Amino acid sequence: MTSTIQHILTLKQAPTKYGKAPHKPVLLLAVIESFESGEIADNWIEVNDDLVQRFIDIWKLLVKTPHIPTFALPFFHLKNEKGQFWKLITYPGREIPTTKSKSIKSYRALTETVCAATLSNELYIALSDPIKREEIKAAILDKYFGIRQATQYPPQKVYSTKIKQQILYDPAQNYARKVKQSIDEQPKEIREEFVVMRSSVFRKAILEVYDNQCAVTGLKVADAKNRSLVDACHITPFAETYNDSIRNGLALSPTFHRAFDRGLIGISDTYRILVHPKLKDFHPEAGIKQFENRDIILPANSEFHPSVNYFREHRSKFGF
């Protein structure tokens, strides 16, 4: 057993009335599974919605105590472990705001000051190797959760799958109210993480039904890690409506996403592209105006087509 694995199996866990805090081993499992999926391929672990989603999914599977699944805590406190296998990289000129007990203040404080964590060379090499990675994963499951057989830990995203089913199939009536209620039911300190998790599920669901292509241009591109460069756009803002149903979404490339959010383009009741007169298109033959009056690309399943009512709200808001 290497020194790094020894350190991982002797994590500092805060004592609570429910027992030792399980946050750090859950986060390490989320990181390991991100290496398995290819979402993490370099020694650069960003604070992003995919990792938050994995953290919450694993938490819901493994943690049976009433501990609160605060993602920011283990991401911050792993830096204090023996062996220094976890190092935080902050944005230039920024300091991490902490409480009187020297803990991270919030998820937002983490995202605004920390751009990533890096692993020790020994741990990074181990997690890049499928065999060693599986050994570390099994050791964590055994040590912290008493799981010694793979069948006891099904590779299922039970919680996020449930959210995805809501996004895809729940009826429109009272949908936003139910979403807001589900978020408000969470402890105050983790509501932001649950919104981030829903955002991750929404993005993946939208890209899936639109086949990873921009609804305006048909652009379908991905990076070296096979991550789509197309965005998932809310038609009516989630922050205002709590509506992340599939019919309140649209797949757009980043430029068209910004144009839509700023009211420079809209969509008609017949799913045609509208361009607002206030748009300044300096090269219309190669810019946004070339798509004016074209039909958008819709999901193959009409059940997932965006709602014309939401497009009407968007047009009304921006004066189309």
C-alpha positions in Angstrom: 0.0 0.0 0.0 1.5 3.4 -1.0 1.7 6.3 1.3 -0.9 8.2 -0.6 -3.5 5.4 -0.3 -2.6 5.2 3.4 -3.4 8.9 3.8 -6.7 8.4 1.9 -7.7 5.6 4.2 -6.9 7.7 7.3 -8.8 10.9 6.4 -9.6 13.4 9.1 -13.4 13.2 9.6 -15.2 15.7 11.8 -17.0 14.1 14.7 -20.8 14.8 14.7 -23.8 13.6 16.6 -24.5 11.4 13.6 -21.0 9.9 13.5 -18.0 10.8 11.5 -18.6 13.2 8.6 -18.6 11.2 5.2 -18.0 14.2 3.0 -14.4 13.6 2.0 -14.7 9.9 1.0 -17.8 10.8 -1.0 -16.0 13.6 -2.9 -13.0 11.3 -3.6 -15.4 8.7 -5.0 -16.9 11.4 -7.2 -13.4 12.3 -8.5 -12.5 8.7 -9.1 -15.8 8.1 -11.1 -15.1 11.3 -13.1 -11.7 9.8 -14.1 -13.5 6.6 -15.1 -16.0 8.5 -17.3 -13.4 10.8 -18.9 -14.9 13.9 -17.4 -11.5 14.4 -15.7 -8.5 13.5 -17.8 -5.9 16.0 -16.6 -4.5 16.9 -13.2 -7.0 19.7 -12.9 -10.2 19.2 -10.9 -12.6 22.1 -11.5 -15.5 23.0 -9.3 -18.3 22.4 -11.8 -21.9 21.1 -12.0 -20.9 17.6 -13.3 -18.8 17.0 -10.2 -21.5 18.3 -7.9 -24.0 16.0 -9.6 -21.7 13.0 -9.0 -21.1 14.0 -5.4 -24.9 14.2 -4.7 -25.7 11.0 -6.6 -23.0 9.1 -4.6 -24.2 10.7 -1.4 -27.8 9.6 -1.9 -26.6 6.0 -2.5 -24.2 5.6 0.3 -24.9 8.0 3.2 -27.7 6.8 5.5 -27.2 9.4 8.3 -28.8 12.9 8.4 -25.5 14.6 7.5 -25.9 17.5 5.1 -24.3 16.9 1.7 -22.3 20.2 1.6 -20.0 19.9 -1.5 -17.8 22.9 -0.7 -16.6 21.5 2.7 -14.6 18.5 1.5 -13.4 20.3 -1.6 -11.9 22.9 0.7 -10.8 20.8 3.6 -9.0 18.0 1.7 -6.1 20.3 1.4 -5.3 19.8 5.1 -4.9 16.0 4.8 -1.5 14.3 5.5 0.5 13.7 2.4 -0.8 16.9 0.8 -2.4 14.9 -2.1 -5.0 17.7 -2.7 -4.0 21.3 -3.5 -6.3 24.2 -4.1 -5.5 26.6 -7.0 -7.0 30.0 -6.3 -7.7 32.8 -8.9 -4.9 35.4 -8.9 -5.3 38.0 -6.2 -8.2 36.2 -4.4 -8.3 34.8 -1.0 -10.8 32.1 0.1 -13.2 33.6 2.6 -13.5 31.5 5.7 -15.6 31.3 8.9 -14.3 31.8 12.5 -13.8 28.0 12.6 -11.6 28.3 9.5 -14.0 26.6 7.2 -15.2 27.7 3.7 -18.2 30.0 3.9 -20.3 28.7 1.0 -20.4 27.0 -2.4 -20.4 30.5 -4.0 -17.3 31.5 -2.0 -15.6 28.3 -3.4 -16.5 29.0 -7.0 -15.5 32.7 -6.8 -12.1 32.1 -5.4 -11.0 28.5 -6.4 -10.5 27.6 -10.0 -9.4 24.0 -9.4 -7.7 21.4 -7.2 -4.7 19.4 -8.3 -3.6 16.0 -7.0 -0.1 14.9 -6.0 1.8 13.2 -8.8 1.5 9.8 -7.1 -2.3 10.0 -6.7 -2.8 11.4 -10.2 -0.8 8.6 -11.8 -2.8 6.1 -9.7 -6.2 7.5 -10.7 -5.1 7.5 -14.4 -4.5 3.8 -14.3 -7.8 1.8 -14.4 -6.5 -1.1 -12.2 -5.0 1.1 -9.5 -8.0 3.4 -9.7 -10.4 0.5 -9.0 -8.2 -0.6 -6.1 -8.4 2.8 -4.5 -12.2 3.0 -5.1 -12.7 -0.5 -3.5 -10.5 0.5 -0.5 -12.5 3.7 0.1 -15.9 1.8 -0.2 -14.6 -0.8 2.3 -13.0 1.6 4.8 -15.7 4.2 5.0 -18.9 2.5 3.9 -18.4 -1.2 4.7 -18.9 -2.2 1.1 -16.7 -5.1 0.1 -18.5 -6.3 -3.1 -19.2 -4.4 -6.3 -22.8 -5.6 -6.3 -23.4 -3.6 -3.1 -22.5 -0.4 -4.9 -24.5 -0.3 -8.1 -23.2 2.2 -10.7 -26.5 4.0 -10.9 -27.2 7.7 -10.7 -30.5 7.1 -8.9 -31.1 10.7 -7.7 -30.2 12.6 -10.8 -32.1 10.0 -12.9 -35.2 10.8 -10.9 -34.6 14.6 -11.6 -34.1 13.8 -15.3 -37.4 12.0 -15.4 -39.1 15.0 -13.9 -37.5 17.4 -16.4 -38.5 15.2 -19.3 -42.0 14.0 -18.4 -43.6 15.9 -15.4 -46.7 17.8 -16.5 -46.5 21.6 -16.8 -49.2 22.2 -14.2 -47.6 23.2 -10.9 -44.2 22.1 -12.2 -42.3 25.3 -11.1 -44.0 25.2 -7.7 -42.9 21.6 -7.2 -39.3 22.4 -8.2 -39.1 25.5 -5.9 -40.5 23.4 -3.1 -38.0 20.6 -3.6 -35.2 23.2 -3.4 -36.6 25.1 -0.4 -36.9 21.7 1.5 -33.1 21.4 1.4 -31.0 22.9 4.2 -30.2 26.5 3.5 -26.4 25.9 3.2 -26.8 23.4 0.3 -29.6 24.9 -1.7 -27.2 26.4 -4.2 -25.5 23.0 -4.7 -28.9 21.4 -5.5 -29.7 24.1 -8.0 -26.3 23.5 -9.6 -27.1 19.7 -9.7 -30.4 20.4 -11.4 -28.6 22.6 -13.9 -26.3 19.8 -14.8 -29.1 17.3 -15.3 -31.1 19.9 -17.4 -28.0 20.6 -19.6 -27.5 16.9 -20.3 -31.2 16.3 -21.0 -31.4 19.2 -23.4 -28.3 18.2 -25.3 -29.5 14.6 -25.5 -32.9 15.5 -27.0 -31.3 18.0 -29.4 -28.6 15.5 -30.4 -25.9 17.9 -29.2 -26.5 20.4 -32.0 -27.4 24.0 -31.9 -31.1 24.5 -32.8 -30.3 27.6 -34.9 -27.1 26.7 -36.8 -27.0 22.9 -36.6 -23.5 23.3 -35.1 -22.5 20.0 -33.5 -18.9 20.0 -32.1 -17.1 18.6 -29.1 -13.7 19.0 -27.4 -11.0 16.3 -27.0 -12.9 14.9 -24.0 -16.1 14.6 -26.1 -17.8 17.4 -24.2 -20.3 19.3 -26.4 -19.5 22.9 -27.1 -23.3 23.6 -27.4 -25.1 25.2 -24.4 -28.5 24.3 -22.8 -30.5 27.5 -22.7 -33.6 28.3 -20.5 -36.3 30.1 -22.5 -37.7 31.8 -19.4 -35.0 32.2 -16.8 -34.8 29.5 -14.1 -33.9 32.1 -11.5 -37.2 33.8 -12.1 -39.5 30.9 -12.8 -37.9 27.7 -11.3 -38.9 26.1 -14.6 -36.3 23.6 -15.9 -38.7 21.4 -17.8 -37.5 20.1 -21.1 -40.1 22.3 -22.9 -38.5 25.4 -21.4 -35.1 24.6 -22.9 -33.3 25.0 -26.2 -29.8 23.9 -27.4 -27.8 26.9 -28.6 -24.2 27.6 -29.5 -22.7 30.2 -27.1 -23.1 33.2 -29.4 -26.7 32.5 -30.0 -27.3 31.7 -26.3 -26.1 35.1 -25.4 -28.1 36.7 -28.2 -31.3 34.9 -27.0 -30.7 35.8 -23.4 -30.2 39.5 -24.3 -33.3 39.6 -26.5 -31.5 40.0 -29.8 -33.1 36.9 -31.3 -36.5 35.3 -30.6 -38.5 32.3 -31.8 -41.9 32.6 -33.4 -45.0 30.5 -32.8 -44.1 28.5 -35.9 -40.5 28.0 -34.6 -38.9 30.5 -37.0 -35.9 32.6 -36.0 -36.6 36.3 -35.4 -34.0 39.0 -35.2 -34.6 42.1 -33.2 -34.1 45.4 -35.0 -31.7 46.6 -32.3 -29.1 43.9 -33.2 -26.1 45.4 -34.9 -24.8 42.7 -37.2 -21.6 44.1 -38.9 -21.3 41.1 -41.2 -25.0 40.0 -41.8 -24.0 37.6 -44.6 -21.9 35.6 -42.1 -23.5 36.6 -38.8 -26.8 36.2 -37.0 -29.0 37.8 -39.6 -28.3 35.1 -42.1 -30.5 32.8 -40.0 -33.5 35.2 -39.9 -36.8 33.5 -40.7 -35.2 30.0 -40.9 -36.9 27.1 -39.0 -35.1 26.0 -35.9 -34.0 22.4 -35.5 -36.4 20.6 -33.2 -36.0 17.3 -31.1 -37.1 14.2 -33.0 -39.7 13.5 -30.3 -42.4 16.1 -30.5 -43.1 15.6 -26.8 -39.9 17.5 -26.1 -40.5 20.4 -28.5 -40.2 23.8 -26.7 -43.4 25.5 -25.6 -44.6 28.3 -27.8 -46.0 29.9 -24.7 -42.5 30.3 -23.2 -41.3 31.8 -26.5 -44.2 34.3 -26.3 -43.1 35.3 -22.8 -39.6 35.8 -24.1 -40.8 37.9 -27.1 -43.0 40.0 -24.9 -40.2 40.7 -22.5 -37.9 42.0 -25.2 -40.4 43.8 -27.4 -40.6 41.6 -30.5 
